[in-house]
Amino acid sequence: MRRLVTTLLLASALAWAAPAPAGNPDVPEKFISVDEAKALLDGRQPITFIDVRDRAQYDERHIKGAINIPLGSLPARLGEISRTERVVLY
């Protein structure tokens, strides 16, 4: 009986200590066309363009002023992205 209680307590403690499953954040997501992106850029409103391709592709050609954050490193670099401006990933 004592072993059963110990096992149940240990299982309970491990379940409590496990990290919560990650979910999608409550962020509005919208796909836009190239024309819509250009209109945003031409409108001179605060906007951040993030090029998620690798550095070589970014160096070859990118939107002027865009930030290069390769898709694989995006989760680790979220702190670099504005929370007040509109953000466009491409």
Rosetta blueprint (number, residue, H / E / L):
1 M L
2 R H
3 R H
4 L H
5 V H
6 T H
7 T H
8 L H
9 L H
10 L H
11 A H
12 S H
13 A H
14 L H
15 A H
16 W H
17 A H
18 A L
19 P L
20 A L
21 P L
22 A L
23 G L
24 N L
25 P L
26 D L
27 V L
28 P L
29 E L
30 K L
31 F L
32 I L
33 S L
34 V H
35 D H
36 E H
37 A H
38 K H
39 A H
40 L H
41 L H
42 D H
43 G L
44 R L
45 Q L
46 P L
47 I E
48 T E
49 F E
50 I E
51 D E
52 V L
53 R L
54 D L
55 R H
56 A H
57 Q H
58 Y H
59 D H
60 E H
61 R L
62 H L
63 I L
64 K L
65 G L
66 A L
67 I E
68 N E
69 I L
70 P L
71 L H
72 G H
73 S H
74 L L
75 P H
76 A H
77 R H
78 L H
79 G H
80 E H
81 I L
82 S L
83 R L
84 T L
85 E L
86 R E
87 V E
88 V E
89 L E
90 Y L
